[in-house]
């Protein structure tokens, strides 16, 4: 299949590599030159810009940071869209903005899906991402061969905007997990408890969760955790903060109180002010450790 990819960041470049390895022809564009060169080195074609990518492709995937970025990319693509083409947005953006893009692209006769992802950079590298797909089922059927190249699980969740709502639900839970994990491990460390022992107990108890399993925010406890790797981001603090802002905005419109989400967002703000914005979001553990004197 002729596939396009716009946005070759920490997620997009490995997703592109998986597309190439599965035998797809891939045209690419990105804001920075280096990842484009890297993708071309893997066998992709430099299409120049977003419009060039869409013109060359049956299915075009975009993975960019925020709502305005998606709108800008769609603006560029609209003149070359037509029936037979499909756009798949793997970004995490505001549900209301995403619904607008469904309408704009649909007016050209092209198909549109939102497919925000979960699994982080490791999932992107391994091709095991979970996709939460919103849009028309028939459009997913067309795009599925491309999406399967980088997804371990593709779940159709409903119509326009629903994929983004599900993604925000996922991320607000993950953020709350991380704050609780940071609090618990800091309390244990201050009491003198060995954190490897704590980890053994937690992963076999009711506290078990993804944050406990992968993101203990102390160096050397988990060899592959961000804390043991210089806080290298699997999911940046700035991006988690952005996603919680989106969740809070959507919840305000829907009149749903997000009490724990609002608290975690405040801690993320402190982490950003401390210069941890481009580190993994588990760096909120450093905030807790500092406040506790650990």
MITIBA-170120 format. One line per 8 residues: number of its first residue (from 0); for each residue x, y, z of N, C-alpha, C. Coordinates in steps of 0.2 Angstrom, whole numbers. Example, Ala and Ser with C-alpha at 12.3 -4.5 7.8 and 13.67 -1.06 7.14 Angstrom:
<recs>
0> 66:-28:39:62:-22:39:66:-16:39 | 64:-11:35:68:-5:36:64:0:39
</recs>
This chain:
<recs>
0> 4:-6:0:0:0:0:4:6:0 | 2:11:-4:6:18:-3:3:22:3 | 8:23:7:6:26:14:10:32:15 | 7:37:17:11:43:19:12:44:27 | 17:48:29:18:49:36:20:56:37 | 16:60:41:18:67:42:19:67:50 | 25:69:52:27:70:59:32:65:61 | 38:65:60:43:60:61:46:61:68
8> 42:62:73:45:63:80:47:56:83 | 47:56:90:49:50:94:44:45:92 | 38:46:91:34:41:89:33:39:81 | 33:45:77:32:44:70:38:41:67 | 44:42:68:49:39:65:49:31:66 | 49:28:72:48:21:72:42:18:69 | 36:22:69:30:20:66:32:19:58 | 35:24:56:37:24:49:42:18:47
16> 46:17:51:51:11:50:47:4:50 | 42:4:54:38:-2:54:34:-3:48 | 31:3:45:28:3:39:32:0:33 | 38:3:33:43:1:28:45:-7:29 | 46:-9:35:48:-16:36:42:-21:34 | 36:-18:34:30:-23:32:29:-22:25 | 33:-19:21:33:-19:14:29:-13:11 | 27:-8:15:23:-3:12:28:2:8
24> 25:6:3:29:12:1:27:18:5 | 32:21:7:30:27:12:33:33:10 | 29:38:9:31:45:8:31:49:14 | 36:53:16:36:57:22:37:64:22 | 36:68:27:37:75:28:37:76:36 | 41:81:38:42:82:45:45:89:45 | 44:93:51:46:99:52:54:100:52 | 57:94:55:64:94:55:67:90:50
32> 73:92:48:76:89:42:79:82:44 | 82:81:50:86:75:52:81:69:52 | 75:69:55:71:63:54:69:61:47 | 68:66:43:67:65:36:72:61:33 | 79:63:34:84:60:31:85:53:34 | 83:52:40:83:45:43:78:41:40 | 72:43:39:67:39:36:69:38:29 | 72:42:25:74:41:18:80:36:18
40> 84:36:23:89:31:24:86:24:25 | 80:24:28:77:17:29:73:15:23 | 72:19:18:69:17:12:63:21:10 | 61:27:14:56:31:13:57:36:7 | 52:39:5:53:44:0:51:51:3 | 56:56:2:54:63:4:49:66:0 | 43:68:2:38:71:-2:38:78:-1 | 43:81:3:43:88:3:39:91:9
48> 33:90:8:28:94:13:22:89:14 | 17:92:18:11:88:20:7:86:13 | 6:92:9:2:91:3:6:86:-1 | 12:86:-2:16:81:-6:15:74:-4 | 15:73:3:13:66:6:7:64:4 | 1:68:5:-5:66:4:-7:65:-4 | -3:69:-8:-4:68:-15:-1:61:-17 | 4:59:-14:7:52:-16:4:46:-13
56> 0:47:-8:-2:41:-4:-10:40:-4 | -11:33:-3:-18:31:-2:-20:32:5 | -16:31:10:-17:32:17:-12:36:19 | -14:42:22:-9:46:25:-10:47:33 | -5:45:37:-5:45:44:-1:52:46 | -4:55:51:-1:61:54:0:60:62 | 5:62:64:7:61:72:11:67:74 | 7:72:76:10:79:78:8:81:85
64> 11:86:88:10:87:95:3:89:97 | 0:93:94:-6:96:97:-12:98:92 | -17:101:94:-23:103:90:-21:107:84 | -18:113:86:-16:118:80:-12:115:75 | -7:110:77:-3:107:72:-7:102:67 | -12:99:70:-16:95:66:-20:99:61 | -23:105:63:-26:109:59:-22:112:53 | -16:114:55:-11:116:50:-10:111:44
72> -9:105:47:-7:99:42:-13:98:37 | -19:98:40:-25:97:36:-26:103:31 | -25:109:34:-25:115:29:-21:113:23 | -15:111:24:-10:110:18:-13:104:14 | -16:99:17:-18:93:13:-24:94:9 | -29:98:11:-36:99:8:-36:100:1 | -31:104:-2:-32:104:-10:-30:98:-14 | -27:93:-11:-25:87:-15:-29:81:-12
80> -34:82:-8:-38:76:-6:-44:75:-10 | -46:69:-11:-51:67:-15:-54:60:-13 | -60:58:-16:-62:51:-15:-56:46:-16 | -56:41:-12:-51:36:-12:-45:37:-8 | -44:43:-5:-39:44:0:-42:44:7 | -37:42:11:-39:42:18:-34:45:23 | -36:49:27:-31:53:32:-33:49:39 | -27:48:42:-28:45:49:-24:49:54
88> -27:52:59:-23:56:64:-22:52:70 | -15:51:71:-13:47:77:-11:52:83 | -12:58:82:-11:63:87:-16:63:93 | -14:66:98:-19:67:104:-21:74:104 | -27:75:102:-29:82:102:-36:83:105 | -39:89:105:-46:90:108:-51:87:104 | -56:83:107:-61:80:103:-65:84:99 | -66:90:101:-70:95:97:-67:97:90
96> -60:98:91:-56:100:85:-56:94:80 | -55:88:83:-55:82:79:-61:81:75 | -67:82:78:-73:82:74:-73:87:68 | -71:93:70:-70:97:64:-66:95:58 | -61:91:60:-56:89:54:-60:83:51 | -64:79:54:-68:74:51:-72:77:45 | -76:83:47:-80:86:43:-76:90:37 | -71:93:38:-67:96:33:-64:91:28
104> -61:86:30:-59:81:26:-65:77:22 | -70:76:26:-76:72:23:-79:76:17 | -78:83:17:-81:87:12:-78:86:6 | -71:84:6:-68:83:0:-69:76:-4 | -73:72:0:-74:65:-2:-69:60:0 | -64:62:3:-59:58:6:-61:55:13 | -58:50:16:-60:47:22:-56:50:27 | -58:50:34:-54:52:39:-55:48:45
112> -50:46:49:-50:43:55:-46:46:60 | -48:46:66:-43:48:72:-41:41:75 | -35:40:77:-32:34:79:-27:36:84 | -28:39:90:-23:41:95:-20:34:97 | -14:34:99:-10:28:101:-9:28:108 | -8:22:111:-5:21:118:1:16:117 | 6:16:121:11:12:121:18:15:121 | 18:22:120:24:25:121:29:24:115
120> 35:26:116:41:25:111:42:18:111 | 42:14:116:44:7:116:38:3:111 | 32:5:112:27:2:108:28:4:101 | 30:10:99:31:12:93:37:8:89 | 42:7:93:48:4:91:46:-3:89 | 42:-7:94:41:-14:93:35:-15:88 | 31:-10:86:25:-11:82:19:-14:86 | 19:-12:93:14:-15:97:9:-10:100
128> 8:-4:97:4:1:99:-3:-1:99 | -7:2:104:-14:1:104:-17:7:101 | -22:7:96:-25:12:93:-32:12:95 | -35:18:96:-42:20:98:-45:23:93 | -49:20:88:-51:23:82:-58:26:82 | -58:32:80:-65:35:79:-66:37:72 | -72:36:70:-74:38:63:-78:33:60 | -78:32:54:-83:27:50:-79:20:50
136> -83:15:52:-80:8:52:-77:6:45 | -81:8:40:-79:6:33:-72:10:31 | -71:16:34:-65:19:32:-59:15:36 | -60:13:42:-55:9:46:-54:2:42 | -59:-1:38:-57:-7:34:-52:-5:29 | -53:1:26:-48:3:21:-41:4:23 | -41:7:29:-34:9:32:-31:4:36 | -34:-1:38:-32:-6:42:-25:-9:40
144> -24:-11:34:-18:-14:32:-12:-10:34 | -13:-3:33:-7:1:35:-6:2:43 | -12:2:46:-11:3:53:-9:-3:57 | -10:-9:54:-7:-15:57:0:-15:57 | 3:-11:53:11:-12:53:14:-9:59 | 10:-5:63:13:-2:69:9:-3:75 | 3:-7:75:-1:-8:80:-2:-15:82 | -2:-16:89:-3:-23:91:-11:-24:92
152> -14:-19:93:-21:-19:95:-25:-13:92 | -30:-14:87:-34:-9:84:-41:-9:87 | -43:-4:90:-50:-5:93:-54:1:90 | -60:-1:87:-65:4:85:-69:6:91 | -69:12:92:-73:15:98:-79:19:97 | -80:21:91:-86:25:89:-85:30:84 | -89:35:84:-89:40:78:-84:45:80 | -84:51:76:-79:56:76:-79:59:83
160> -72:59:86:-71:62:92:-70:57:98 | -73:51:97:-74:46:102:-67:43:103 | -62:43:98:-56:40:99:-52:45:104 | -53:51:103:-49:56:107:-52:56:114 | -58:55:115:-61:55:122:-58:48:126 | -58:43:122:-55:37:125:-48:38:127 | -44:41:122:-37:42:124:-36:46:130 | -40:52:131:-39:56:136:-41:52:143
168> -46:48:142:-48:44:148:-42:40:150 | -39:36:145:-33:32:147:-27:36:150 | -26:42:147:-20:46:150:-21:49:157 | -27:51:158:-29:54:165:-28:48:170 | -30:42:169:-28:37:173:-21:35:174 | -17:35:169:-10:34:169:-7:40:173 | -9:46:172:-6:51:176:-7:51:184 | -13:48:185:-15:47:192:-11:42:195
176> -10:36:191:-6:31:193:1:33:195 | 4:38:191:11:40:192:12:44:198 | 7:48:199:8:52:205:7:48:211 | 3:43:212:2:39:217:9:34:218 | 11:32:212:18:28:213:23:33:215 | 24:39:213:29:44:216:28:45:223 | 22:46:226:20:47:233:22:41:237 | 20:35:235:21:29:238:29:27:239
184> 32:28:233:40:26:233:44:31:237 | 42:37:237:45:42:241:44:41:249 | 38:39:250:36:38:257:40:32:260 | 41:26:255:44:20:257:52:22:258 | 55:26:253:62:27:253:64:31:260 | 59:36:261:61:40:267:60:35:274 | 56:30:274:56:26:279:62:21:279 | 66:20:274:71:16:274:70:9:271
192> 64:8:267:62:2:264:66:1:257 | 68:-5:256:71:-6:250:66:-6:244 | 67:-2:239:62:-1:234:61:-7:229 | 66:-11:229:66:-17:225:61:-22:228 | 61:-22:235:57:-26:239:50:-23:238 | 49:-16:239:42:-13:238:40:-15:231 | 44:-15:226:41:-16:219:39:-23:219 | 42:-28:222:40:-35:222:33:-36:225
200> 32:-32:230:26:-33:234:20:-29:230 | 22:-23:227:16:-20:224:14:-23:217 | 19:-26:214:17:-30:207:13:-36:208 | 13:-39:215:9:-45:216:3:-43:221 | 2:-36:221:-4:-34:225:-9:-30:222 | -13:-27:225:-19:-23:222:-16:-16:220 | -10:-14:221:-7:-8:219:-4:-9:212 | -4:-15:209:-1:-16:203:-4:-12:197
208> 1:-9:193:-2:-5:188:4:-3:183 | 3:0:177:8:1:173:14:6:176 | 12:11:179:17:15:182:21:12:187 | 18:7:191:22:4:196:27:-1:192 | 25:-4:187:29:-9:183:34:-6:179 | 33:0:177:38:3:172:42:9:174 | 39:13:180:41:20:181:42:22:188 | 45:17:192:47:19:199:52:25:198
216> 51:30:201:55:36:200:61:37:204 | 65:32:205:71:32:208:76:28:204 | 82:31:204:87:28:200:89:21:202 | 90:16:197:93:10:199:88:5:201 | 82:6:202:77:1:205:74:-3:199 | 72:0:193:71:-4:187:76:-2:182 | 79:-7:180:85:-5:175:82:-1:168 | 76:-3:166:74:0:160:69:6:161
224> 69:8:167:64:14:169:67:21:166 | 63:26:165:66:32:164:71:35:169 | 70:34:175:74:36:181:81:33:180 | 81:27:178:88:23:177:91:25:171 | 88:29:166:91:31:160:91:38:159 | 93:42:164:93:49:163:87:53:162 | 81:49:164:75:52:163:73:53:156 | 76:49:152:74:49:144:67:48:143
232> 64:52:139:56:51:139:54:46:135 | 49:42:138:45:37:134:39:41:133 | 37:46:137:31:51:137:33:57:140 | 34:62:137:37:68:140:32:72:145 | 35:75:150:31:79:154:27:84:151 | 30:88:146:26:93:143:20:90:139 | 21:84:136:15:81:132:10:78:137 | 12:75:143:7:73:148:3:79:150
240> 6:85:151:3:91:154:-2:93:148 | 0:93:142:-5:95:137:-11:90:137 | -10:84:137:-15:79:137:-20:80:143 | -17:82:149:-22:83:155:-26:90:154 | -23:95:150:-26:101:149:-32:99:144 | -31:95:139:-36:93:135:-42:89:139 | -40:85:143:-45:81:147:-49:86:151 | -46:91:155:-49:95:159:-54:100:155
248> -52:102:149:-56:106:145:-62:102:142 | -61:96:140:-67:92:138:-71:91:144 | -69:89:150:-73:87:155:-77:93:158 | -74:99:157:-78:106:159:-84:106:154 | -83:105:148:-89:106:143:-94:100:145 | -91:94:147:-96:89:148:-99:89:155 | -96:94:159:-98:94:166:-97:88:170 | -91:86:169:-88:80:173:-82:82:178
256> -83:81:184:-77:84:188:-71:79:188 | -65:82:187:-59:78:186:-55:80:192 | -56:77:198:-52:80:204:-45:77:204 | -44:71:203:-37:69:203:-33:72:197 | -36:72:192:-33:75:186:-30:82:187 | -35:86:190:-33:93:192:-27:93:196 | -26:89:201:-21:88:206:-14:86:202 | -15:81:198:-9:79:195:-6:85:190
264> -11:88:187:-9:94:182:-5:99:186 | -7:100:193:-3:105:197:4:103:198 | 5:96:199:12:93:200:16:94:194 | 13:92:188:16:93:182:18:100:181 | 15:105:183:17:112:182:23:113:186 | 23:110:192:30:111:196:35:108:192 | 34:102:190:40:98:186:42:102:180 | 37:105:176:39:110:171:43:116:173
272> 41:119:179:45:125:181:52:123:183 | 53:116:185:59:114:188:64:112:182 | 61:113:176:65:111:170:65:104:167 | 59:100:170:59:93:168:54:92:162 | 52:97:159:47:97:153:48:92:148 | 55:91:146:56:87:140:59:80:143 | 59:79:150:60:73:152:54:69:153 | 55:62:154:49:58:155:44:61:161
280> 38:60:160:33:62:165:34:59:172 | 37:54:172:39:51:179:43:55:183 | 46:61:180:50:65:183:46:69:189 | 39:68:189:36:71:194:38:68:201 | 41:62:200:44:59:206:49:63:209 | 53:67:205:58:71:208:55:77:212 | 49:79:210:46:84:213:44:82:220 | 41:76:221:39:73:227:45:72:231
288> 51:69:228:57:68:232:60:74:235 | 60:80:231:62:86:234:58:89:239 | 51:88:239:47:91:244:48:87:250 | 50:80:250:50:76:255:57:76:258 | 62:79:255:69:79:257:72:72:256 | 70:68:251:73:62:250:78:62:243
</recs>
